[in-house]
Amino acid sequence: MSEDRRPRVAGLLLAAGAGSRLGRPKALVELAGERLADRGARMLREAGCAPVLVVTGAAETAVPGASEVCNPDWASGMGSSLRAGLDALPPGGADAVVVALADQPLVTAAAVRRLIAAAEDGAEVVAASYAGRARNPVLIRREHWPAVHAMAEGDVGARPFLRAHPGLVTQVACDDVASPDDIDTPEDLYRLEALLAAAPAARPEDEDPGPA
């Protein structure tokens, strides 16, 4: 695809959760000296996403280099955060959006760049895959946002849309550059802190329930 036809890709980081099992909102949790919200937004910027929006809820916080979107219905689950983020994207400002989760801090800019490259080759919906299974992050072209919005309910985001339209989904293997490990408990946080301190380049591959 020629440079003038490359899709403009926005970044959307979902960071609204209260972190009930962690005991504090996930957006504010620090890993390797950086808050998860800041880490996720930086990752999306480094991958080339613009603009970058961070959806907050349980804790509102300014994130450098990103616009904050406050979701008043955050307690209803991830679906409302995805809808709030899609609603906040500037009209005509992007051809596609990459949706990432703040509590998956081992997702990297390299993985997101692979999703964007697939979109540049014509893919409409792209999911990072690990061990052959589609997970996060996910890139979605603008024409599918209304359907994703309509199907995002409860504690799921884009997953119902992806499952309903498997023929639209291109999977891109990211095992070698990222991991879907998430942080739900203090033990998860301690494990990833120890991992990064001992071997910053390590990318462990734990089970993940699937795309948001």
DOGUVO-344771 format. One record per atom (N, C-alpha, C): residue in one letter; x, y, z. Coordinates in pm, whole numbers, padded with zeros to 5 digits, always signed. Atoms other than C-alpha are relative to their C-alpha. Layout:
REM residues N
AXYZ
...
REM end
This chain:
REM residues 212
M+00084-00119+00000
M+00000+00000+00000
M+00088+00124+00000
S-00078-00122+00007
S+00131+00343-00091
S-00014+00079+00128
E+00000-00074-00126
E+00215+00585+00191
E-00125+00083+00017
D+00116-00087-00015
D-00077+00814+00112
D-00129-00079+00019
R+00118+00083-00022
R-00317+00519+00140
R+00009-00079+00130
R-00012+00073-00125
R-00189+00385+00469
R-00108+00045+00098
P+00106-00040-00094
P-00464+00374+00731
P+00055+00081+00117
R-00031-00076-00121
R-00454+00628+01010
R-00055-00079+00117
V+00039+00091-00107
V-00463+00424+01328
V+00005+00070+00136
A+00006-00055-00135
A-00577+00554+01666
A+00029-00112+00101
G-00023+00097-00107
G-00493+00386+01996
G-00101+00021+00111
L+00099-00008-00105
L-00750+00307+02264
L+00039-00096+00112
L-00041+00080-00115
L-00635+00186+02606
L-00112-00003+00102
L+00105+00015-00099
L-00899+00048+02841
L+00063-00017+00137
A-00066-00004-00131
A-00795+00133+03197
A-00096+00046+00109
A+00102-00052-00090
A-01118+00185+03389
A-00025-00086+00123
G+00034+00094-00105
G-01121-00116+03622
G+00043+00042+00139
A-00030-00032-00140
A-01123-00090+04002
A+00111-00087+00056
G-00102+00090-00053
G-00878-00378+04042
G-00039-00056+00135
S+00051+00045-00131
S-01088-00535+04317
S+00091-00105+00063
R-00089+00102-00057
R-00850-00830+04357
R+00140+00055+00028
L-00129-00065-00025
L-00549-00599+04346
L-00008+00094+00121
G+00018-00093-00110
G-00695-00359+04600
G+00020+00145-00039
R-00015-00137+00048
R-00649-00049+04383
R-00028+00004-00150
P+00030-00010+00143
P-00748+00079+04037
P+00122-00038-00085
K-00110+00049+00081
K-00539-00085+03766
K+00077+00112-00069
A-00068-00109+00071
A-00462+00243+03589
A+00115+00057+00082
L-00098-00062-00088
L-00260+00356+03892
L+00107-00097+00049
V-00098+00100-00045
V-00071+00032+03956
V+00132+00023-00072
E-00132-00020+00058
E+00303+00071+03901
E+00070-00133-00026
L-00083+00114+00037
L+00519-00184+03723
L+00130+00054-00054
A-00131-00049+00040
A+00891-00121+03688
A+00005+00153+00004
G-00005-00145-00018
G+00837+00236+03811
G-00090+00081-00090
E+00088-00071+00093
E+00566+00321+03558
E-00143-00049+00020
R+00140+00040-00015
R+00188+00326+03600
R-00047-00075-00124
L+00049+00079+00113
L+00002+00077+03384
L-00066+00087-00106
A+00063-00088+00098
A-00199+00356+03220
A+00106+00072-00084
D-00107-00068+00072
D+00120+00544+03129
D+00074-00096-00091
R-00073+00100+00077
R+00292+00228+03011
R-00076-00039-00127
G+00081+00039+00114
G+00004+00126+02785
G-00012+00110-00104
A+00011-00112+00094
A-00038+00472+02633
A+00132+00023-00072
R-00132-00016+00064
R+00336+00500+02569
R+00022-00108-00105
M-00014+00109+00095
M+00334+00161+02400
M-00076+00028-00129
L+00079-00029+00120
L+00056+00268+02163
L+00061+00115-00081
R-00066-00110+00072
R+00234+00595+02080
R+00124-00049-00074
E-00122+00049+00063
E+00561+00414+02010
E-00030-00088-00121
A+00039+00082+00114
A+00373+00183+01774
A-00048+00083-00118
G+00045-00088+00107
G+00259+00484+01572
G-00147+00037+00004
C+00141-00034-00011
C-00099+00521+01696
C-00017+00147+00035
A+00032-00140-00030
A-00246+00872+01697
A-00141+00029-00051
P-00025-00034-00141
P-00444+00996+01870
P-00005-00124+00088
V+00011+00107-00099
V-00416+00782+02182
V-00097+00046+00108
L+00100-00030-00101
L-00713+00775+02419
L+00009-00106+00110
V+00000+00091-00115
V-00717+00622+02768
V-00135+00012+00069
V+00130+00000-00066
V-01054+00524+02912
V+00020-00033+00147
T-00013+00019-00145
T-01060+00565+03291
T-00139-00007+00063
G+00129+00010-00066
G-01331+00506+03546
G+00014-00001+00150
A-00015+00011-00145
A-01247+00386+03895
A+00094+00107+00054
A-00091-00108-00039
A-00966+00643+03908
A+00029+00085-00123
E-00033-00091+00109
E-00934+00947+03684
E+00145+00045+00017
T-00141-00037-00008
T-00577+01033+03597
T+00047+00056-00132
A-00059-00054+00122
A-00389+01246+03346
A+00110-00094-00046
V-00101+00088+00059
V-00175+01037+03111
V+00076+00080-00105
P-00079-00078+00096
P+00109+01213+02927
P-00013-00055-00142
G+00007+00039+00140
G+00067+01210+02551
G-00128-00068-00041
A+00126+00065+00032
A-00289+01081+02564
A-00116+00085+00051
S+00122-00067-00046
S-00644+01209+02604
S-00077-00095+00090
E+00076+00082-00093
E-00843+01084+02900
E-00147+00003-00035
V+00143+00013+00021
V-01196+00956+02845
V-00058-00061+00127
C+00056+00049-00125
C-01391+00920+03169
C-00130-00077-00029
N+00119+00083+00020
N-01645+00638+03165
N-00079-00007+00131
P+00077+00001-00124
P-01912+00702+03430
P-00064-00134+00030
D+00063+00132-00017
D-02051+00351+03377
D+00103-00111+00011
W-00109+00099+00000
W-01717+00175+03428
W-00033-00125+00080
A+00028+00115-00087
A-01857-00051+03702
A-00083-00106-00071
S+00080+00098+00073
S-02084-00220+03446
S+00085-00096-00081
G-00088+00092+00070
G-01781-00377+03280
G+00071+00062-00119
M-00084-00046+00110
M-01541-00350+02991
M-00078+00050-00121
G+00079-00040+00117
G-01815-00318+02731
G-00029+00148-00002
S+00032-00143-00004
S-01913+00029+02849
S+00125+00084-00025
S-00125-00075+00024
S-01547+00139+02843
S+00036+00001-00148
L-00026+00005+00144
L-01505+00022+02485
L-00095+00093-00074
R+00096-00089+00066
R-01822+00204+02383
R+00037+00146+00023
A-00039-00138-00030
A-01707+00522+02560
A+00121+00041-00082
G-00119-00031+00078
G-01371+00504+02386
G-00030+00020-00147
L+00037-00015+00142
L-01521+00451+02041
L-00077+00129-00022
D+00077-00124+00014
D-01763+00738+02098
D+00090+00124+00004
A-00088-00116-00019
A-01473+00968+02191
A+00100+00019-00112
L-00096-00015+00110
L-01263+00905+01880
L-00046+00113-00092
P+00038-00114+00084
P-01256+01219+01663
P-00060-00045-00132
P+00061+00035+00129
P-01489+01198+01360
P+00101+00021-00113
G-00091-00011+00113
G-01278+01130+01055
G+00146+00004+00038
G-00138-00011-00043
G-00962+01125+01264
G+00082-00125-00012
A-00074+00126+00013
A-00871+00761+01209
A-00078-00095-00089
D+00061+00103+00083
D-00936+00477+00969
D-00016-00131+00075
A+00005+00121-00080
A-00883+00211+01234
A+00043+00035+00141
V-00042-00021-00138
V-00826+00176+01607
V+00059-00130+00054
V-00056+00114-00072
V-00606-00055+01811
V-00051+00009+00143
V+00052+00007-00135
V-00776-00159+02135
V+00093-00086+00084
A-00090+00072-00090
A-00541-00261+02417
A-00050+00014+00143
L+00042+00000-00140
L-00584-00335+02787
L+00116+00041+00089
A-00106-00050-00087
A-00389-00156+03058
A+00060-00110+00086
D-00051+00103-00090
D-00356-00473+03264
D+00076-00111-00072
Q-00085+00094+00074
Q-00159-00653+02991
Q+00130+00073-00038
P-00116-00087+00022
P+00174-00470+03028
P+00113-00059-00083
L-00104+00059+00084
L+00382-00717+02826
L-00038+00001-00148
V+00029-00029+00140
V+00202-00625+02503
V+00094+00113-00041
T-00104-00093+00042
T+00461-00431+02305
T-00038+00079-00124
A+00018-00079+00123
A+00482-00166+02036
A+00027-00085-00123
A-00030+00087+00114
A+00634-00432+01809
A-00121-00082-00039
A+00120+00077+00030
A+00317-00640+01838
A-00104+00088-00069
V+00099-00090+00060
V+00095-00341+01760
V+00042+00038-00142
R-00045-00031+00137
R+00311-00253+01459
R-00031-00114-00096
R+00037+00112+00087
R+00245-00603+01324
R-00148+00006-00038
L+00142-00015+00030
L-00129-00543+01351
L-00021+00110-00104
I+00014-00111+00094
I-00094-00211+01171
I+00049-00040-00139
A-00051+00046+00130
A+00115-00373+00896
A-00102-00088-00071
A+00103+00083+00061
A-00161-00628+00841
A-00114+00085-00054
A+00104-00091+00049
A-00414-00345+00810
A+00046+00071-00126
E-00053-00064+00120
E-00188-00175+00558
E-00008-00093-00120
D+00011+00099+00108
D-00205-00497+00357
D-00146-00032-00032
G+00141+00016+00033
G-00585-00478+00359
G-00087-00070+00102
A+00081+00069-00101
A-00695-00667+00671
A-00097+00098+00065
E+00103-00086-00059
E-01016-00530+00824
E-00002-00006+00152
V-00007+00021-00145
V-00989-00675+01175
V+00121-00088+00025
V-00124+00074-00025
V-00658-00796+01317
V+00013-00025+00149
A-00020+00036-00140
A-00596-00981+01642
A+00138-00059+00019
A-00126+00063-00036
A-00264-01061+01801
A-00030-00142+00046
S+00020+00137-00043
S-00230-01434+01853
S+00123-00051+00072
Y-00106+00063-00079
Y-00027-01636+02100
Y-00032-00149+00005
A+00023+00144+00006
A+00016-02012+02060
A-00122-00033-00086
G+00108+00025+00094
G-00234-01989+01776
G-00137+00047+00042
R+00130-00047-00048
R-00511-01827+01980
R-00007+00152-00004
A+00019-00145+00011
A-00648-01479+01912
A-00024+00060+00136
R+00014-00069-00127
R-00613-01243+02204
R+00013+00151-00026
N-00016-00145+00014
N-00528-00875+02259
N+00145+00034-00033
P+00097-00103+00042
P-00456-00622+02124
P-00072-00037-00129
V+00080+00022+00120
V-00707-00598+01842
V-00009+00130-00078
L+00019-00116+00088
L-00720-00360+01545
L-00132-00017-00074
I+00132+00004+00063
I-01061-00273+01403
I-00015+00120-00093
R+00022-00110+00094
R-01131-00067+01092
R-00131+00073+00032
R+00110-00090-00036
R-01374+00223+01123
R-00137-00055-00041
E+00131+00043+00046
E-01654+00062+00921
E-00065-00104+00092
H+00053+00100-00091
H-01691-00205+01189
H-00026+00054+00141
W+00018-00054-00134
W-01700+00028+01489
W-00145-00003+00047
P+00139+00004-00048
P-02083+00057+01498
P-00043-00139+00046
A+00038+00136-00039
A-02123-00322+01510
A+00070-00041+00128
V-00073+00030-00124
V-01852-00358+01774
V-00066+00071+00117
H+00065-00081-00104
H-02017-00081+01975
H-00130-00066+00045
A+00130+00058-00031
A-02357-00250+01957
A+00011-00131+00076
M-00015+00133-00061
M-02222-00587+02072
M+00082+00001+00128
A-00083-00008-00120
A-01999-00464+02356
A-00089+00019+00122
E+00087-00004-00116
E-02192-00544+02672
E+00068-00067+00119
G-00051+00066-00120
G-02112-00637+03030
G+00151+00007+00009
D-00144+00001-00023
D-01756-00742+03098
D+00077-00051-00120
V-00073+00034+00122
V-01660-00809+02737
V-00002+00121-00092
G-00010-00111+00093
G-01551-00568+02468
G-00026-00045-00143
A+00014+00035+00141
A-01483-00664+02106
A-00019-00149-00023
R+00004+00145+00017
R-01491-01040+02170
R-00127-00051-00068
P+00120+00050+00068
P-01859-01093+02070
P+00002+00028-00151
F-00007-00033+00143
F-01800-00915+01737
F+00096-00094-00070
L-00099+00087+00063
L-01488-01120+01663
L-00053-00141-00016
R+00054+00136+00007
R-01666-01445+01740
R-00114-00010-00100
A+00112+00001+00094
A-01966-01346+01529
A+00047+00015-00145
H-00049-00025+00136
H-01748-01253+01227
H+00142-00055-00017
P-00135+00056+00009
P-01452-01493+01218
P+00065+00019-00136
G-00056-00017+00134
G-01412-01445+00844
G+00067+00134-00021
L-00061-00133+00011
L-01315-01082+00899
L+00134+00009+00073
V-00113-00011-00092
V-01042-01159+01150
V+00127-00061-00056
T-00133+00046+00035
T-00677-01185+01053
T+00081-00013+00128
Q-00083+00019-00118
Q-00458-01335+01324
Q+00147+00020-00036
V-00143-00027+00021
V-00097-01217+01352
V+00076-00053+00122
A-00076+00059-00109
A+00144-01423+01561
A+00092+00103+00065
C-00082-00096-00073
C+00311-01214+01831
C+00076-00065+00115
D-00064+00071-00110
D+00457-01484+02057
D+00143+00046+00026
D-00143-00030-00015
D+00813-01372+01993
D+00027+00144+00044
V-00023-00141-00037
V+00759-01003+02075
V-00089+00050+00113
A+00094-00047-00102
A+00481-00987+02335
A-00059-00118+00075
S+00070+00102-00078
S+00273-01175+02589
S-00132+00057+00048
P+00130-00048-00048
P-00094-01154+02694
P-00015-00010+00151
D+00009+00008-00146
D-00012-01198+03066
D-00073+00122+00055
D+00069-00115-00058
D-00251-00983+03267
D+00022+00004+00150
I-00018-00023-00143
I-00245-00843+03618
I-00136+00012+00064
D+00128+00000-00071
D-00548-00936+03824
D+00018-00004+00151
T-00022+00020-00143
T-00397-01016+04163
T+00138+00054+00040
P-00134-00041-00044
P-00101-00902+04377
P+00106-00102-00043
E-00097+00102+00042
E+00065-01233+04289
E+00039+00018-00146
D-00031-00028+00140
D+00039-01151+03918
D+00100+00115-00010
L-00088-00117+00003
L+00202-00814+03983
L+00140-00036+00047
Y-00131+00039-00052
Y+00484-00961+04192
Y+00075-00085-00103
R-00064+00089+00097
R+00550-01226+03927
R+00058+00080-00118
L-00049-00077+00113
L+00578-00973+03645
L+00110+00096+00041
E-00108-00085-00049
E+00788-00738+03857
E+00131-00079+00007
A-00120+00084-00011
A+01032-01022+03928
A+00052-00038-00137
L-00039+00037+00135
L+01032-01125+03565
L+00075+00114-00069
L-00062-00114+00066
L+01113-00776+03438
L+00133+00037+00065
A-00124-00032-00069
A+01379-00723+03704
A+00111-00099-00035
A-00099+00103+00028
A+01552-01052+03624
A+00037-00010-00146
A-00024+00018+00144
A+01514-01062+03248
A-00098+00088-00076
P+00093-00094+00064
P+01356-00752+03086
P-00052-00044-00135
A+00043+00040+00134
A+01337-00920+02745
A-00091-00120+00002
A+00081+00121-00006
A+01142-01222+02869
A-00144+00030-00035
R+00139-00014+00038
R+00793-01274+02732
R-00075-00128+00039
P+00071+00122-00040
P+00608-01542+02935
P-00134-00009-00069
E+00125+00022+00070
E+00298-01695+02778
E-00095-00077+00089
D+00099+00064-00084
D+00018-01766+03022
D-00133-00003-00072
E+00132+00009+00060
E-00340-01855+02945
E-00070+00135+00009
D+00074-00126+00005
D-00567-01566+02849
D-00139-00033-00053
P+00134+00037+00041
P-00946-01573+02804
P-00036+00036-00143
G+00030-00037+00137
G-00932-01419+02456
G-00007+00149-00016
P+00004-00143+00024
P-00973-01079+02294
P-00104+00069+00087
A+00092-00078-00085
A-01146-00805+02492
A-00140+00002-00058
REM end
